[in-house]
Amino acid sequence: MERKIIAVCGKGGVGKTAFTSMMTKVLSQQQSSGKLLVIDADPALGLPFSLGLTTDLTIGKVREEIIKAAQAGETDQTAIVEKLDYMIFKALVEEKGFSFLAMGCMDKKGCFCALNDLLRDAIAQLSNTFDTILIDGEAGLEQINRQVVDKVNTLIIVTDTSYRGMQTVKHIKQLVDNGCVPACDQIGVVLNRGKDSVTPLETMAQEIGVPILGIIPYDRLVEKHDFAGKPLLKLPEESLALQAVTRIAKHINQL
Ligand SMILES: Nc1ncnc2c1ncn2[C@@H]1O[C@H](COP(=O)(O)OP(=O)(O)OP(=O)(O)O)[C@@H](O)[C@H]1O
């Protein structure tokens, strides 16, 4: 099975976390996804809550621990790599149908290039043991670029049905075209909380040069689950948003 890397990005508040959670549910139930790894690369760390997970250990914390060990005099490279591998393994949360890793905050000041390279290698090695990797990223994809992967198969930009949302889509497309973010084979947009008529947005998407992968309707069940703090993994099959995400996942599989 060829490894597939799907990255999700978009402006804050458009429903990126809700989309990634529903994708996690759909992909974890699809046999064709194989072994699934979900990575939260958004430092805001909203995804674990939406998936009903608790994570104490993020990659950012692993990084801090290694920096502390180095500052305390640990210079043995082999020992550092072993500690790093062990801690990354500990940071991996095993769930039914998927594994989860949170990147957390990676911004501790200072020059830690060597450590960053080690971390990147360790994450790459771990990722290689999975068939599908779903990454929830920030709008600008900074962290995915620096820490997670150097190539993405499908980049999904989630937006609401606003003009400003489409401007962010345009901006992200420009970042991709200018090589500021990882190379990606396919790029597409998902319109979330779609209204009856999205024709002007479809025209805009065409002008920007990104195909629309699907439209997710406003769904009271999503809002109710989030409001009650219930994981979106528990959405029932009759959820219209979940049904739309299922169609989007199928569409991506066929790309
Ligand atoms: N299709 C939908 N139908 C109804 N409500 C939705 C839908 N998608 C998202 N929401 C609601 O919109 C709000 C924002 O969604 P979400 O937290 O997923 O956005 P986000 O883009 O991840 O935001 P942030 O960047 O702040 O993490 C949530 O309260 C969520 O329940």
Ligand as a Chemical Component Dictionary entry (heavy atoms), coordinates in Angstrom:
data_LIG
# 
_chem_comp.id                   LIG 
_chem_comp.type                 NON-POLYMER 
_chem_comp.pdbx_formal_charge   0 
_chem_comp.three_letter_code    LIG 
# 
loop_
_chem_comp_atom.comp_id 
_chem_comp_atom.atom_id 
_chem_comp_atom.alt_atom_id 
_chem_comp_atom.type_symbol 
_chem_comp_atom.charge 
_chem_comp_atom.model_Cartn_x 
_chem_comp_atom.model_Cartn_y 
_chem_comp_atom.model_Cartn_z 
_chem_comp_atom.pdbx_ordinal 
LIG N1  N1  N 0 -20.596 21.845 9.655  1  
LIG C1  C1  C 0 -20.808 22.417 10.833 2  
LIG N2  N2  N 0 -22.070 22.575 11.311 3  
LIG C2  C2  C 0 -22.303 23.174 12.483 4  
LIG N3  N3  N 0 -21.347 23.666 13.275 5  
LIG C3  C3  C 0 -20.060 23.536 12.874 6  
LIG C4  C4  C 0 -19.727 22.908 11.636 7  
LIG N4  N4  N 0 -18.388 22.942 11.508 8  
LIG C5  C5  C 0 -17.900 23.549 12.605 9  
LIG N5  N5  N 0 -18.900 23.912 13.422 10 
LIG C6  C6  C 0 -18.791 24.643 14.700 11 
LIG O1  O1  O 0 -18.028 25.826 14.469 12 
LIG C7  C7  C 0 -17.153 26.094 15.560 13 
LIG C8  C8  C 0 -15.732 26.233 15.057 14 
LIG O2  O2  O 0 -15.308 24.991 14.550 15 
LIG P1  P1  P 0 -13.826 24.436 14.806 16 
LIG O3  O3  O 0 -13.462 24.527 16.244 17 
LIG O4  O4  O 0 -13.740 23.113 14.148 18 
LIG O5  O5  O 0 -13.030 25.533 13.980 19 
LIG P2  P2  P 0 -11.452 25.674 13.754 20 
LIG O6  O6  O 0 -11.290 26.169 12.374 21 
LIG O7  O7  O 0 -10.742 24.426 14.097 22 
LIG O8  O8  O 0 -11.146 26.787 14.791 23 
LIG P3  P3  P 0 -9.751  27.108 15.523 24 
LIG O9  O9  O 0 -8.809  27.480 14.437 25 
LIG O10 O10 O 0 -10.117 28.239 16.430 26 
LIG O11 O11 O 0 -9.357  25.837 16.229 27 
LIG C9  C9  C 0 -17.344 24.952 16.553 28 
LIG O12 O12 O 0 -18.200 25.370 17.571 29 
LIG C10 C10 C 0 -18.008 23.839 15.736 30 
LIG O13 O13 O 0 -18.888 23.068 16.500 31 
# 
loop_
_chem_comp_bond.comp_id 
_chem_comp_bond.atom_id_1 
_chem_comp_bond.atom_id_2 
_chem_comp_bond.value_order 
_chem_comp_bond.pdbx_ordinal 
LIG N1  C1  SING 1  
LIG C1  N2  SING 2  
LIG C1  C4  DOUB 3  
LIG N2  C2  DOUB 4  
LIG C2  N3  SING 5  
LIG N3  C3  DOUB 6  
LIG C3  C4  SING 7  
LIG C3  N5  SING 8  
LIG C4  N4  SING 9  
LIG N4  C5  DOUB 10 
LIG C5  N5  SING 11 
LIG N5  C6  SING 12 
LIG C6  O1  SING 13 
LIG C6  C10 SING 14 
LIG O1  C7  SING 15 
LIG C7  C8  SING 16 
LIG C7  C9  SING 17 
LIG C8  O2  SING 18 
LIG O2  P1  SING 19 
LIG P1  O3  DOUB 20 
LIG P1  O4  SING 21 
LIG P1  O5  SING 22 
LIG O5  P2  SING 23 
LIG P2  O6  DOUB 24 
LIG P2  O7  SING 25 
LIG P2  O8  SING 26 
LIG O8  P3  SING 27 
LIG P3  O9  DOUB 28 
LIG P3  O10 SING 29 
LIG P3  O11 SING 30 
LIG C9  O12 SING 31 
LIG C9  C10 SING 32 
LIG C10 O13 SING 33 
# 
